[in-house]
Amino acid sequence: MGARIALFTRDLRIHDNPLLSGPGEVVPLFVLDPRLAGLSPNRQRFLHQSLADLRGNLRERGADLVVREGDPAAETVRLAREVDASAVVVAGDVTDYAQRRERRLRDERLPVRVTPGVTVLPPGAVRPGGGADSYRVFTPYFKAWERAAWRAPAATPGKIAMPAGIAPGNLPETPAGDSPGALPGGETEARRRLRDWSLRMSRYDEEHDNLAADHTSRLSADLRFGCLSPLEVAVAAKSDDSPGAHAYLRQLAWRDFYYQVTAAFPGISTVAMRPAADTGWRYDDDALRHWQDGLTGVPIVDAGMRQLRAEGWMHNRARLITAAFLTKHLGIDWRAGLKWFFRWLIDGDVPNNSGNWQWTAGTGNDTRPYRRFNPIRQAQRFDPEGVYVRRYVPELRGVDGVAVHQPWRLPEPVRRGLHYPGPLESQRDEAVWLRD
């Protein structure tokens, strides 16, 4: 038997990558699936940059990245037969796409070994009592997650033995992407960002909601593509005893939480987890388009939506505000918002994008599904000087004080949607900004 195939998917790194652990020869492989190519130009660019960086890191260690294009399972099987592979090693993942790929590899009677690496704890590593397959509420999950034994990080290989004579294939030309301010991809850049973040993590609890300061890690895309090991990031946070590091660790646990939710509920992108709450949506293409374009007339919402287009990323607090505005104030189906975020977000992945949209819409894992967020009060609290709004909404750069957060030029499709009847958590909060 020959070398093992290391099938890279969402683990585009050499540090703490169990795919590369173990003796013997390895054939690193990535298969470009043309069916995914048009989903998000931003993610496509980040992916291609990450593949180029991975190839360079593998070549420094005596190996190479074999690149093929086509159906991932079929191309993996073809290469495995070419090299008489002893096994295919792939990181475990929870999406329907990943599960179908794994099943097809097993159907070919190939020895398939699934390794950890996409999450800190694999889905199912901790389970609630009473026979349930996953946690539906985050807090008890987080407590179990913190107490659980984590695997030891895999050693970074100095040299990688690879069979000779395998044509590596060409990397595709990197597309331009749609967002000029998007961060570059690749493990080298990701590790630079991680080093920078480790110096600032201790202030995370105090400043992570400050929209203008943008004191967040900006590591979400690196984690989504596996340019960083989530375990390595979590170990760094856990070793820092500051309140900020603990608050950041909690965010990493939220990421794992939605992976175990998705493993138990694979239809999370389209099927409501609370069907009773998934009713009464409006379908208004004009209002949706104003939201997508950052032209709702509500400054904090427009700033978030314009940041999304400019950077392929949005501040975490702005994601909450914009998603809540679409679902709870305009009454538009959460699936329309989820699809738009998937179109633009570099870090867009099924478990977290879908899980958070369902949480915000009240159809998912929220113990208070009818909560609503007043965008004006949110703006006054988390962007009190209006710096974030003026950064992304140039029309308001000359507006000072509290006026910068007040609704302005509300277009008719948005105006008619604002009076969508639905359960309110606080009538008083709503009255502050609905009175325009």
Disulfide bonds with the S-S distance in Angstrom:
none
